[in-house]
C-alpha cells in the first residue's frame, strides 16, 4: 500500500475544534433537562458530544454538508446507532426523538457512505452527538467546496481560472505582437467564457451556495 500523505477529514473532530460555546455555562442551566422533546440527565451527558447549532452550521457551510431530519436520510442507519440510542434511553430514562443527521447532500438521496453523524436535540440550540459511522471525508473537501460558500468566492475562482487559461494560451494565435494589451484581451475573453459555463451549469442543475442549503430539505445541492 502507498503512503497516504493527507489524512481524511473527520467531521466530528472538526466540530470539536471550532466549538464556540462555553459548556460550563450550558451545564449550569436547567433547560437542558426540561426540553419537551428529550429529557436528558445533565450529570450523564458527555461534554465532547454536545454541539451548538451555530457550530454545526459553520461546519456544514465549510464542507458543503446538510443538517436535516433523519426522515430525509435515504441510506441505511447502522445497528450500532440504534444500539447507542437504546443505551442512552436507558441511561437517561427517556425516549429520544427529533433526530438530525449531518452528511453530504448525496446521502439524502443516493446509497453511499461518507461520514454521517446522528444527533438528538437537547434544547436551546444544542445537539447531542449519538453516533458517527462510515468513512471520513476527502482531505481536500473543505478546499474543493470553498468556491460554493459565497458568490464572491466563486468570482475569485473564475478570475484565477481565467488567469491560468490565459497564461497557457499561445498569444500568437490572436496577434503577432506580444504585449499586455493582447494578454488582457484574451483574459477578458477567457473570463466571459468560464463565467458563462459556470452560470449555465449552476442554473441548469439548480445549484446553490452552501449557506442556502445546509439545512434545506429541497434538492438544490
N, CA, C and O of each residue as an XYZ file, in Angstrom:
884
protein
N       0.839     -1.193      0.000
C       0.000      0.000      0.000
C       0.875      1.245      0.000
O       1.905      1.287      0.674
N       0.456      2.280     -0.773
C       1.228      3.507     -0.835
C       1.029      4.357      0.410
O       0.052      4.213      1.144
N       1.971      5.228      0.617
C       1.905      6.122      1.767
C       0.872      7.205      1.510
O       0.903      7.861      0.469
N      -0.041      7.395      2.450
C      -1.072      8.413      2.311
C      -0.579      9.693      2.947
O      -0.411      9.760      4.164
N      -0.343     10.727      2.123
C       0.236     11.977      2.609
C      -0.786     12.791      3.395
O      -0.465     13.342      4.448
N      -2.020     12.871      2.885
C      -3.046     13.682      3.518
C      -4.081     12.784      4.186
O      -4.558     11.815      3.594
N      -4.421     13.121      5.427
C      -5.407     12.341      6.164
C      -6.815     12.770      5.781
O      -7.051     13.938      5.471
N      -7.756     11.821      5.802
C      -9.148     12.147      5.553
C      -9.673     13.058      6.664
O      -9.098     13.129      7.750
N     -10.760     13.745      6.376
C     -11.321     14.714      7.322
C     -12.377     14.063      8.199
O     -13.383     13.555      7.703
N     -12.145     14.080      9.498
C     -13.095     13.566     10.479
C     -13.973     14.737     10.931
O     -13.507     15.625     11.644
N     -15.234     14.737     10.518
C     -16.111     15.870     10.802
C     -16.353     16.049     12.298
O     -16.485     17.179     12.768
N     -16.413     14.965     13.041
C     -16.590     15.080     14.490
C     -15.450     15.874     15.109
O     -15.678     16.731     15.963
N     -14.216     15.590     14.677
C     -13.059     16.319     15.199
C     -13.086     17.782     14.765
O     -12.692     18.660     15.532
N     -13.544     18.052     13.547
C     -13.657     19.441     13.086
C     -14.665     20.212     13.922
O     -14.450     21.383     14.233
N     -15.754     19.568     14.283
C     -16.744     20.205     15.142
C     -16.158     20.566     16.500
O     -16.409     21.646     17.034
N     -15.377     19.645     17.045
C     -14.773     19.896     18.360
C     -13.785     21.053     18.307
O     -13.662     21.814     19.266
N     -13.084     21.184     17.188
C     -12.077     22.237     17.062
C     -12.696     23.624     16.978
O     -12.101     24.593     17.450
N     -13.878     23.735     16.385
C     -14.485     25.055     16.222
C     -15.533     25.348     17.294
O     -16.212     26.372     17.223
N     -15.677     24.469     18.279
C     -16.698     24.689     19.306
C     -16.552     26.079     19.900
O     -15.493     26.431     20.419
N     -17.624     26.874     19.822
C     -17.541     28.285     20.206
C     -18.282     28.611     21.494
O     -18.131     29.709     22.029
N     -19.072     27.686     21.994
C     -19.889     27.976     23.164
C     -19.231     27.452     24.445
O     -18.502     26.460     24.429
N     -19.505     28.133     25.534
C     -18.970     27.748     26.841
C     -19.897     26.703     27.450
O     -21.012     27.021     27.863
N     -19.436     25.461     27.506
C     -20.282     24.389     28.033
C     -20.439     24.466     29.540
O     -21.394     23.919     30.092
N     -19.516     25.139     30.213
C     -19.686     25.310     31.669
C     -20.947     26.104     31.962
O     -21.691     25.793     32.892
N     -21.176     27.132     31.157
C     -22.406     27.909     31.310
C     -23.615     27.071     30.925
O     -24.672     27.157     31.551
N     -23.445     26.265     29.894
C     -24.535     25.411     29.440
C     -24.987     24.471     30.536
O     -26.186     24.302     30.758
N     -24.034     23.855     31.227
C     -24.372     22.866     32.249
C     -24.943     23.501     33.511
O     -25.494     22.803     34.362
N     -24.816     24.800     33.635
C     -25.392     25.471     34.801
C     -26.858     25.814     34.577
O     -27.545     26.244     35.503
N     -27.339     25.626     33.355
C     -28.728     25.938     33.032
C     -29.607     24.703     33.272
O     -29.160     23.564     33.133
N     -30.830     24.953     33.625
C     -31.743     23.841     33.885
C     -32.554     23.469     32.659
O     -33.250     22.454     32.660
N     -32.470     24.300     31.585
C     -33.309     23.995     30.429
C     -32.903     22.713     29.732
O     -33.698     22.147     28.981
N     -31.682     22.237     29.961
C     -31.254     21.006     29.306
C     -32.117     19.820     29.732
O     -32.416     18.934     28.931
N     -32.500     19.820     30.977
C     -33.284     18.689     31.485
C     -34.782     18.940     31.381
O     -35.587     18.116     31.816
N     -35.161     20.099     30.792
C     -36.579     20.433     30.748
C     -37.111     20.606     29.336
O     -38.251     21.030     29.144
N     -36.286     20.277     28.344
C     -36.791     20.342     26.979
C     -37.937     19.354     26.818
O     -37.891     18.252     27.364
N     -38.954     19.739     26.079
C     -40.149     18.902     25.944
C     -39.864     17.616     25.181
O     -40.548     16.610     25.369
N     -38.847     17.652     24.317
C     -38.625     16.512     23.437
C     -37.778     15.424     24.080
O     -38.192     14.266     24.142
N     -36.595     15.790     24.557
C     -35.667     14.802     25.104
C     -35.284     15.179     26.533
O     -34.717     16.245     26.775
N     -35.595     14.303     27.459
C     -35.316     14.539     28.877
C     -33.975     13.912     29.255
O     -33.917     12.741     29.631
N     -32.900     14.692     29.154
C     -31.564     14.198     29.471
C     -31.230     14.455     30.937
O     -31.659     15.450     31.522
N     -30.458     13.541     31.517
C     -29.869     13.772     32.836
C     -28.546     14.504     32.632
O     -27.625     13.961     32.023
N     -28.449     15.716     33.130
C     -27.276     16.553     32.874
C     -25.996     15.867     33.324
O     -24.982     15.945     32.630
N     -26.022     15.201     34.466
C     -24.808     14.586     35.013
C     -24.283     13.451     34.146
O     -23.109     13.092     34.235
N     -25.145     12.885     33.309
C     -24.732     11.742     32.485
C     -24.380     12.143     31.047
O     -24.062     11.280     30.229
N     -24.432     13.431     30.735
C     -24.076     13.887     29.393
C     -22.561     13.964     29.230
O     -21.861     14.401     30.144
N     -22.063     13.555     28.105
C     -20.642     13.673     27.784
C     -20.422     14.989     27.039
O     -20.980     15.198     25.962
N     -19.616     15.864     27.609
C     -19.456     17.210     27.051
C     -18.896     17.198     25.636
O     -19.238     18.063     24.830
N     -18.043     16.233     25.324
C     -17.441     16.180     23.986
C     -18.459     15.883     22.902
O     -18.156     16.004     21.715
N     -19.653     15.499     23.295
C     -20.667     15.136     22.305
C     -21.764     16.195     22.188
O     -22.798     15.954     21.565
N     -21.541     17.353     22.779
C     -22.530     18.430     22.735
C     -22.035     19.522     21.797
O     -20.908     19.999     21.926
N     -22.890     19.914     20.850
C     -22.522     20.929     19.871
C     -23.684     21.899     19.662
O     -24.850     21.507     19.640
N     -23.332     23.163     19.511
C     -24.355     24.179     19.259
C     -24.671     24.224     17.767
O     -23.820     23.912     16.933
N     -25.886     24.610     17.444
C     -26.322     24.622     16.051
C     -25.473     25.576     15.198
O     -25.315     25.350     13.998
N     -24.927     26.640     15.806
C     -24.091     27.567     15.041
C     -22.778     26.906     14.618
O     -22.266     27.175     13.531
N     -22.237     26.046     15.475
C     -21.025     25.311     15.111
C     -21.327     24.260     14.039
O     -20.526     24.038     13.132
N     -22.479     23.627     14.155
C     -22.903     22.663     13.146
C     -23.107     23.368     11.810
O     -22.702     22.864     10.763
N     -23.738     24.536     11.855
C     -23.974     25.310     10.630
C     -22.660     25.693      9.958
O     -22.521     25.555      8.743
N     -21.693     26.176     10.745
C     -20.404     26.592     10.179
C     -19.701     25.414      9.507
O     -19.145     25.557      8.418
N     -19.727     24.257     10.156
C     -19.088     23.069      9.588
C     -19.790     22.637      8.306
O     -19.135     22.262      7.334
N     -21.115     22.688      8.303
C     -21.869     22.322      7.103
C     -21.529     23.252      5.941
O     -21.388     22.801      4.804
N     -21.399     24.544      6.221
C     -21.082     25.506      5.165
C     -19.663     25.305      4.660
O     -19.420     25.376      3.455
N     -18.720     25.054      5.569
C     -17.328     24.862      5.164
C     -17.148     23.630      4.284
O     -16.364     23.650      3.336
N     -17.874     22.561      4.597
C     -17.687     21.286      3.902
C     -18.855     20.927      2.977
O     -18.904     19.820      2.441
N     -19.789     21.855      2.791
C     -20.964     21.638      1.947
C     -21.703     20.366      2.366
O     -21.802     19.404      1.604
N     -22.214     20.386      3.586
C     -22.971     19.275      4.147
C     -24.398     19.728      4.422
O     -24.693     20.923      4.412
N     -25.267     18.779      4.665
C     -26.642     19.072      5.065
C     -26.844     18.663      6.527
O     -26.188     17.747      7.024
N     -27.757     19.353      7.201
C     -28.156     19.002      8.563
C     -29.678     18.947      8.561
O     -30.353     19.967      8.707
N     -30.211     17.722      8.392
C     -31.642     17.553      8.169
C     -32.236     16.501      9.102
O     -31.522     15.701      9.707
N     -33.565     16.526      9.198
C     -34.255     15.497      9.969
C     -33.905     14.122      9.414
O     -33.726     13.959      8.207
N     -33.810     13.151     10.284
C     -33.382     11.810      9.882
C     -34.327     11.178      8.865
O     -33.929     10.266      8.142
N     -35.571     11.647      8.798
C     -36.521     11.043      7.852
C     -36.141     11.317      6.401
O     -36.608     10.623      5.497
N     -35.300     12.323      6.169
C     -34.867     12.622      4.813
C     -33.639     11.813      4.406
O     -33.239     11.835      3.242
N     -33.051     11.110      5.343
C     -31.845     10.333      5.065
C     -32.230      9.042      4.339
O     -33.021      8.250      4.850
N     -31.670      8.839      3.154
C     -32.084      7.719      2.306
C     -31.203      6.486      2.440
O     -31.488      5.452      1.835
N     -30.150      6.583      3.216
C     -29.271      5.436      3.395
C     -29.650      4.651      4.649
O     -30.484      5.089      5.441
N     -29.042      3.518      4.811
C     -29.325      2.674      5.972
C     -28.545      3.157      7.184
O     -27.326      3.318      7.121
N     -29.238      3.386      8.273
C     -28.583      3.745      9.535
C     -28.122      2.457     10.205
O     -28.927      1.540     10.367
N     -26.863      2.357     10.598
C     -26.331      1.095     11.129
C     -26.947      0.707     12.467
O     -27.449      1.551     13.208
N     -26.896     -0.580     12.755
C     -27.444     -1.100     14.002
C     -26.745     -0.487     15.205
O     -27.358     -0.306     16.258
N     -25.461     -0.167     15.052
C     -24.713      0.429     16.172
C     -25.348      1.734     16.636
O     -25.317      2.052     17.824
N     -25.931      2.500     15.692
C     -26.595      3.752     16.062
C     -27.842      3.463     16.904
O     -28.096      4.140     17.900
N     -28.610      2.460     16.497
C     -29.802      2.097     17.265
C     -29.427      1.541     18.643
O     -30.128      1.781     19.626
N     -28.322      0.799     18.707
C     -27.849      0.289     19.993
C     -27.488      1.442     20.926
O     -27.763      1.391     22.125
N     -26.865      2.485     20.362
C     -26.492      3.643     21.171
C     -27.727      4.415     21.628
O     -27.771      4.918     22.750
N     -28.720      4.504     20.761
C     -29.980      5.158     21.151
C     -30.614      4.416     22.316
O     -31.075      5.037     23.274
N     -30.641      3.085     22.240
C     -31.215      2.287     23.325
C     -30.425      2.467     24.613
O     -31.000      2.531     25.699
N     -29.093      2.550     24.485
C     -28.264      2.762     25.676
C     -28.556      4.112     26.319
O     -28.662      4.216     27.541
N     -28.683      5.140     25.494
C     -28.972      6.478     26.021
C     -30.377      6.550     26.603
O     -30.594      7.235     27.602
N     -31.328      5.859     25.997
C     -32.685      5.834     26.550
C     -32.690      5.241     27.953
O     -33.369      5.738     28.851
N     -31.922      4.172     28.122
C     -31.848      3.528     29.444
C     -31.090      4.402     30.434
O     -31.505      4.545     31.584
N     -29.975      4.989     29.988
C     -29.141      5.804     30.868
C     -29.878      7.035     31.374
O     -29.771      7.397     32.545
N     -30.623      7.670     30.484
C     -31.299      8.927     30.834
C     -32.784      8.724     31.157
O     -33.508      9.683     31.425
N     -33.219      7.474     31.128
C     -34.615      7.146     31.434
C     -35.561      8.002     30.596
O     -36.448      8.676     31.122
N     -35.354      7.958     29.298
C     -36.141      8.787     28.387
C     -36.377      8.027     27.096
O     -35.962      6.879     26.942
N     -37.047      8.688     26.181
C     -37.247      8.133     24.833
C     -36.851      9.222     23.841
O     -37.603     10.173     23.626
N     -35.688      9.086     23.248
C     -35.144     10.121     22.379
C     -35.947     10.238     21.091
O     -36.564      9.276     20.633
N     -35.923     11.432     20.523
C     -36.614     11.684     19.268
C     -36.100     12.962     18.638
O     -35.200     13.611     19.170
N     -36.678     13.318     17.499
C     -36.273     14.539     16.812
C     -34.885     14.471     16.213
O     -34.172     15.474     16.177
N     -34.499     13.305     15.746
C     -33.123     13.102     15.282
C     -32.784     13.936     14.051
O     -33.620     14.164     13.176
N     -31.531     14.381     14.014
C     -30.976     15.100     12.873
C     -29.724     14.367     12.403
O     -29.025     13.737     13.196
N     -29.454     14.458     11.109
C     -28.249     13.840     10.553
C     -27.468     14.878      9.758
O     -28.031     15.617      8.950
N     -26.159     14.920     10.002
C     -25.259     15.762      9.213
C     -24.515     14.862      8.241
O     -23.871     13.894      8.646
N     -24.607     15.187      6.949
C     -23.967     14.360      5.923
C     -23.954     15.125      4.607
O     -24.677     16.111      4.460
N     -23.134     14.679      3.637
C     -23.179     15.284      2.304
C     -24.561     15.150      1.675
O     -25.299     14.213      1.979
N     -24.907     16.084      0.800
C     -26.240     16.112      0.183
C     -26.601     14.794     -0.474
O     -27.745     14.348     -0.391
N     -25.629     14.166     -1.130
C     -25.927     12.945     -1.888
C     -26.418     11.819     -0.999
O     -27.101     10.914     -1.479
N     -26.089     11.849      0.282
C     -26.522     10.768      1.162
C     -27.990     10.879      1.532
O     -28.566      9.959      2.113
N     -28.590     12.010      1.194
C     -30.020     12.134      1.421
C     -30.826     11.713      0.200
O     -32.048     11.854      0.168
N     -30.107     11.183     -0.828
C     -30.834     10.705     -1.997
C     -30.155      9.530     -2.688
O     -30.787      8.856     -3.502
N     -28.878      9.264     -2.385
C     -28.162      8.156     -3.005
C     -27.665      7.190     -1.939
O     -27.519      7.564     -0.775
N     -27.408      5.961     -2.332
C     -26.884      4.973     -1.406
C     -25.372      4.995     -1.430
O     -24.735      4.427     -2.317
N     -24.817      5.657     -0.444
C     -23.364      5.790     -0.341
C     -23.067      6.139      1.116
O     -23.966      6.536      1.857
N     -21.805      5.990      1.525
C     -21.452      6.285      2.906
C     -20.308      7.270      2.955
O     -19.241      7.007      2.401
N     -20.509      8.392      3.602
C     -19.492      9.424      3.727
C     -19.666     10.156      5.048
O     -20.156     11.286      5.062
N     -19.283      9.549      6.141
C     -19.187     10.239      7.414
C     -20.484     10.862      7.930
O     -20.457     12.031      8.314
N     -21.623     10.152      7.963
C     -22.817     10.739      8.558
C     -22.695     10.814     10.081
O     -22.038      9.973     10.693
N     -23.332     11.826     10.694
C     -23.375     11.989     12.137
C     -24.832     12.113     12.559
O     -25.584     12.900     11.984
N     -25.232     11.337     13.565
C     -26.606     11.338     14.060
C     -26.680     12.128     15.360
O     -25.938     11.850     16.302
N     -27.588     13.129     15.413
C     -27.746     13.993     16.581
C     -29.165     13.908     17.126
O     -30.102     13.539     16.418
N     -29.299     14.258     18.407
C     -30.613     14.451     19.024
C     -30.604     15.823     19.691
O     -29.607     16.198     20.307
N     -31.704     16.583     19.578
C     -31.728     17.916     20.186
C     -31.758     17.854     21.708
O     -32.415     16.998     22.302
N     -31.030     18.782     22.321
C     -31.014     18.890     23.784
C     -31.905     20.047     24.227
O     -32.652     19.938     25.200
N     -31.815     21.141     23.506
C     -32.582     22.331     23.861
C     -31.750     23.580     23.665
O     -30.523     23.543     23.754
N     -32.430     24.696     23.396
C     -31.773     25.995     23.254
C     -30.675     26.003     22.185
O     -29.655     26.675     22.337
N     -30.895     25.255     21.111
C     -29.940     25.260     20.011
C     -28.794     24.271     20.146
O     -27.887     24.274     19.314
N     -28.808     23.427     21.170
C     -27.744     22.442     21.367
C     -28.203     21.063     20.906
O     -29.378     20.708     21.000
N     -27.225     20.293     20.400
C     -27.497     18.932     19.929
C     -26.476     17.970     20.528
O     -25.321     18.321     20.766
N     -26.941     16.750     20.760
C     -26.085     15.711     21.341
C     -25.739     14.696     20.257
O     -26.626     14.122     19.625
N     -24.442     14.482     20.050
C     -23.995     13.522     19.049
C     -24.207     12.101     19.559
O     -23.632     11.697     20.570
N     -25.035     11.357     18.848
C     -25.347      9.987     19.247
C     -24.374      8.998     18.637
O     -23.823      8.143     19.330
N     -24.164      9.124     17.314
C     -23.335      8.116     16.649
C     -22.777      8.664     15.342
O     -23.431      9.443     14.649
N     -21.567      8.247     15.021
C     -20.912      8.576     13.756
C     -20.518      7.274     13.081
O     -20.032      6.353     13.737
N     -20.727      7.195     11.768
C     -20.356      5.966     11.061
C     -19.864      6.305      9.664
O     -19.858      7.466      9.256
N     -19.454      5.279      8.943
C     -18.973      5.478      7.585
C     -17.534      5.965      7.555
O     -16.886      6.091      8.593
N     -17.047      6.235      6.359
C     -15.671      6.701      6.197
C     -15.600      8.217      6.333
O     -16.606      8.912      6.195
N     -14.403      8.715      6.604
C     -14.210     10.149      6.725
C     -14.246     10.813      5.354
O     -14.164     10.152      4.319
N     -14.371     12.150      5.375
C     -14.448     12.900      4.128
C     -13.078     13.040      3.478
O     -12.044     12.886      4.128
N     -13.093     13.332      2.192
C     -11.854     13.545      1.449
C     -11.058     14.678      2.102
O     -11.647     15.681      2.504
N      -9.727     14.539      2.217
C      -8.926     15.566      2.903
C      -9.012     16.948      2.267
O      -8.771     17.949      2.942
N      -9.350     17.024      0.985
C      -9.421     18.317      0.304
C     -10.857     18.811      0.142
O     -11.096     19.773     -0.588
N     -11.812     18.172      0.809
C     -13.215     18.559      0.611
C     -13.456     20.020      0.978
O     -14.148     20.730      0.248
N     -12.897     20.481      2.100
C     -13.113     21.872      2.511
C     -12.581     22.832      1.451
O     -13.218     23.836      1.132
N     -11.412     22.513      0.914
C     -10.805     23.350     -0.128
C     -11.646     23.321     -1.408
O     -11.877     24.355     -2.034
N     -12.101     22.116     -1.788
C     -12.876     21.973     -3.014
C     -14.250     22.637     -2.913
O     -14.802     23.078     -3.921
N     -14.798     22.710     -1.710
C     -16.113     23.310     -1.524
C     -16.043     24.816     -1.250
O     -17.080     25.474     -1.165
N     -14.829     25.368     -1.110
C     -14.658     26.793     -0.815
C     -15.358     27.693     -1.831
O     -15.980     28.671     -1.415
N     -15.297     27.425     -3.141
C     -15.970     28.310     -4.103
C     -17.483     28.386     -3.915
O     -18.108     29.366     -4.322
N     -18.081     27.353     -3.297
C     -19.527     27.312     -3.151
C     -20.024     27.989     -1.871
O     -21.224     27.979     -1.597
N     -19.121     28.576     -1.087
C     -19.521     29.232      0.150
C     -20.216     30.563     -0.116
O     -21.107     30.956      0.637
N     -19.815     31.265     -1.186
C     -20.415     32.567     -1.495
C     -20.139     32.924     -2.941
O     -19.273     32.331     -3.584
N     -20.877     33.896     -3.448
C     -20.685     34.336     -4.827
C     -19.336     35.018     -5.001
O     -18.743     34.959     -6.078
N     -18.844     35.672     -3.937
C     -17.525     36.316     -4.018
C     -16.418     35.278     -4.139
O     -15.454     35.485     -4.876
N     -16.546     34.160     -3.422
C     -15.566     33.083     -3.547
C     -15.566     32.511     -4.964
O     -14.512     32.256     -5.547
N     -16.762     32.315     -5.502
C     -16.876     31.785     -6.856
C     -16.278     32.759     -7.876
O     -15.640     32.342     -8.842
N     -16.489     34.043     -7.653
C     -15.945     35.065     -8.543
C     -14.419     35.032     -8.536
O     -13.783     35.147     -9.583
N     -13.840     34.873     -7.352
C     -12.380     34.789     -7.233
C     -11.857     33.568     -7.983
O     -10.836     33.645     -8.667
N     -12.555     32.446     -7.854
C     -12.143     31.230     -8.566
C     -12.171     31.443    -10.076
O     -11.247     31.037    -10.781
N     -13.225     32.076    -10.570
C     -13.327     32.335    -12.011
C     -12.187     33.233    -12.470
O     -11.620     33.010    -13.539
N     -11.843     34.243    -11.679
C     -10.727     35.126    -12.021
C      -9.420     34.336    -12.117
O      -8.630     34.533    -13.041
N      -9.201     33.432    -11.142
C      -7.964     32.640    -11.132
C      -7.921     31.666    -12.309
O      -6.888     31.515    -12.962
N      -9.043     31.010    -12.572
C      -9.089     30.082    -13.703
C      -8.868     30.814    -15.022
O      -8.202     30.297    -15.920
N      -9.421     32.002    -15.137
C      -9.240     32.800    -16.353
C      -7.782     33.195    -16.528
O      -7.262     33.213    -17.643
N      -7.127     33.513    -15.413
C      -5.710     33.890    -15.450
C      -4.849     32.712    -15.928
O      -3.978     32.872    -16.783
N      -5.109     31.534    -15.362
C      -4.352     30.339    -15.750
C      -4.604     29.997    -17.213
O      -3.673     29.682    -17.954
N      -5.871     30.061    -17.626
C      -6.209     29.746    -19.016
C      -5.533     30.713    -19.980
O      -5.113     30.319    -21.068
N      -5.429     31.974    -19.582
C      -4.768     32.972    -20.430
C      -3.273     32.712    -20.525
O      -2.674     32.853    -21.591
N      -2.678     32.331    -19.404
C      -1.235     32.071    -19.388
C      -0.849     30.906    -20.297
O       0.216     30.932    -20.915
N      -1.694     29.894    -20.384
C      -1.344     28.711    -21.169
C      -1.819     28.819    -22.623
O      -1.583     27.915    -23.426
N      -2.486     29.927    -22.955
C      -2.956     30.127    -24.329
C      -1.874     30.821    -25.162
O      -1.415     31.898    -24.783
N      -1.466     30.245    -26.260
C      -0.462     30.896    -27.120
C      -0.994     32.216    -27.692
O      -1.947     32.221    -28.471
N      -0.377     33.322    -27.304
C      -0.826     34.630    -27.770
C      -0.695     34.758    -29.279
O      -1.442     35.511    -29.903
N       0.251     34.028    -29.874
C       0.480     34.100    -31.308
C      -0.751     33.701    -32.124
O      -0.852     34.044    -33.302
N      -1.682     32.980    -31.502
C      -2.904     32.598    -32.201
C      -3.805     33.794    -32.469
O      -4.649     33.755    -33.364
N      -3.625     34.862    -31.687
C      -4.500     36.025    -31.794
C      -3.795     37.268    -32.341
O      -4.424     38.127    -32.958
N      -2.490     37.352    -32.108
C      -1.775     38.557    -32.548
C      -0.292     38.247    -32.729
O       0.264     37.376    -32.059
N       0.324     38.967    -33.633
C       1.762     38.817    -33.840
C       2.559     39.546    -32.759
O       3.705     39.193    -32.481
N       1.959     40.546    -32.162
C       2.642     41.310    -31.103
C       2.372     40.685    -29.749
O       1.249     40.273    -29.457
N       3.400     40.615    -28.928
C       3.295     40.003    -27.604
C       3.310     41.113    -26.549
O       4.339     41.376    -25.927
N       2.165     41.754    -26.359
C       2.114     42.854    -25.393
C       0.953     42.633    -24.423
O       0.148     41.718    -24.598
N       0.879     43.493    -23.389
C      -0.119     43.352    -22.336
C      -1.538     43.599    -22.848
O      -2.498     43.030    -22.327
N      -1.667     44.435    -23.856
C      -2.998     44.689    -24.405
C      -3.635     43.419    -24.937
O      -4.811     43.150    -24.692
N      -2.846     42.638    -25.669
C      -3.347     41.371    -26.201
C      -3.634     40.396    -25.057
O      -4.632     39.675    -25.070
N      -2.735     40.390    -24.065
C      -2.919     39.489    -22.914
C      -4.249     39.768    -22.235
O      -5.007     38.836    -21.963
N      -4.552     41.048    -21.953
C      -5.787     41.382    -21.246
C      -7.022     41.138    -22.111
O      -8.095     40.834    -21.589
N      -6.877     41.268    -23.414
C      -7.985     40.961    -24.304
C      -8.336     39.473    -24.214
O      -9.505     39.098    -24.125
N      -7.288     38.634    -24.240
C      -7.507     37.185    -24.113
C      -8.065     36.853    -22.731
O      -8.951     36.009    -22.593
N      -7.535     37.528    -21.712
C      -8.014     37.290    -20.347
C      -9.509     37.598    -20.235
O     -10.264     36.822    -19.648
N      -9.929     38.724    -20.796
C     -11.338     39.105    -20.754
C     -12.196     38.074    -21.481
O     -13.292     37.744    -21.029
N     -11.699     37.568    -22.604
C     -12.415     36.537    -23.348
C     -12.542     35.258    -22.508
O     -13.613     34.654    -22.444
N     -11.449     34.858    -21.872
C     -11.457     33.647    -21.036
C     -12.416     33.807    -19.867
O     -13.144     32.880    -19.510
N     -12.406     35.002    -19.274
C     -13.288     35.247    -18.127
C     -14.756     35.100    -18.534
O     -15.540     34.458    -17.835
N     -15.118     35.695    -19.659
C     -16.502     35.600    -20.115
C     -16.883     34.153    -20.427
O     -17.990     33.715    -20.114
N     -15.963     33.420    -21.042
C     -16.253     32.031    -21.406
C     -16.454     31.162    -20.167
O     -17.420     30.404    -20.078
N     -15.521     31.281    -19.204
C     -15.610     30.453    -17.991
C     -16.813     30.858    -17.147
O     -17.515     29.998    -16.616
N     -17.055     32.159    -17.020
C     -18.212     32.634    -16.245
C     -19.513     32.140    -16.869
O     -20.444     31.767    -16.156
N     -19.577     32.136    -18.193
C     -20.787     31.657    -18.872
C     -21.034     30.177    -18.595
O     -22.169     29.757    -18.370
N     -19.957     29.395    -18.615
C     -20.080     27.962    -18.336
C     -20.546     27.729    -16.905
O     -21.413     26.891    -16.657
N     -19.965     28.477    -15.958
C     -20.328     28.328    -14.544
C     -21.786     28.710    -14.320
O     -22.515     28.008    -13.619
N     -22.209     29.817    -14.910
C     -23.593     30.271    -14.748
C     -24.563     29.260    -15.357
O     -25.587     28.932    -14.757
N     -24.232     28.773    -16.549
C     -25.100     27.784    -17.195
C     -25.190     26.518    -16.348
O     -26.274     25.971    -16.147
N     -24.040     26.055    -15.853
C     -24.008     24.846    -15.022
C     -24.830     25.044    -13.759
O     -25.592     24.163    -13.360
N     -24.673     26.205    -13.130
C     -25.386     26.474    -11.886
C     -26.891     26.512    -12.072
O     -27.631     25.916    -11.290
N     -27.351     27.214    -13.109
C     -28.795     27.314    -13.347
C     -29.373     26.014    -13.881
O     -30.477     25.624    -13.503
N     -28.634     25.338    -14.763
C     -29.151     24.107    -15.368
C     -29.355     23.009    -14.339
O     -30.321     22.250    -14.413
N     -28.439     22.928    -13.378
C     -28.525     21.860    -12.375
C     -29.142     22.334    -11.060
O     -29.223     21.563    -10.103
N     -29.571     23.582    -11.003
C     -30.218     24.083     -9.796
C     -29.299     24.160     -8.602
O     -29.727     23.901     -7.476
N     -28.041     24.511     -8.821
C     -27.079     24.583     -7.735
C     -27.316     25.830     -6.881
O     -27.887     26.816     -7.346
N     -26.874     25.768     -5.645
C     -26.986     26.911     -4.748
C     -25.764     26.946     -3.850
O     -24.994     25.987     -3.805
N     -25.582     28.063     -3.126
C     -24.409     28.216     -2.268
C     -24.623     27.534     -0.916
O     -25.752     27.346     -0.462
N     -23.505     27.173     -0.292
C     -23.540     26.402      0.948
C     -24.452     26.978      2.034
O     -25.209     26.222      2.644
N     -24.408     28.304      2.299
C     -25.266     28.844      3.360
C     -26.756     28.667      3.095
O     -27.561     28.690      4.026
N     -27.128     28.490      1.818
C     -28.545     28.363      1.472
C     -29.054     26.932      1.566
O     -30.265     26.716      1.591
N     -28.158     25.948      1.618
C     -28.613     24.555      1.551
C     -28.314     23.743      2.801
O     -28.784     22.611      2.913
N     -27.543     24.284      3.751
C     -27.054     23.440      4.849
C     -28.196     22.798      5.648
O     -28.041     21.693      6.167
N     -29.328     23.478      5.745
C     -30.471     22.899      6.453
C     -31.725     22.883      5.587
O     -32.846     22.883      6.096
N     -31.517     22.869      4.261
C     -32.657     22.861      3.343
C     -32.988     21.432      2.919
O     -32.098     20.646      2.593
N     -34.267     21.112      2.930
C     -34.703     19.775      2.516
C     -34.918     19.690      1.016
O     -35.200     18.613      0.491
N     -34.786     20.823      0.312
C     -35.002     20.841     -1.125
C     -33.718     20.503     -1.870
O     -32.617     20.818     -1.419
N     -33.880     19.862     -3.004
C     -32.742     19.332     -3.750
C     -32.090     20.416     -4.597
O     -32.217     20.425     -5.821
N     -31.384     21.337     -3.923
C     -30.608     22.369     -4.606
C     -29.158     22.179     -4.199
O     -28.530     23.093     -3.664
N     -28.629     20.994     -4.454
C     -27.308     20.631     -3.976
C     -26.211     21.154     -4.874
O     -25.032     20.928     -4.602
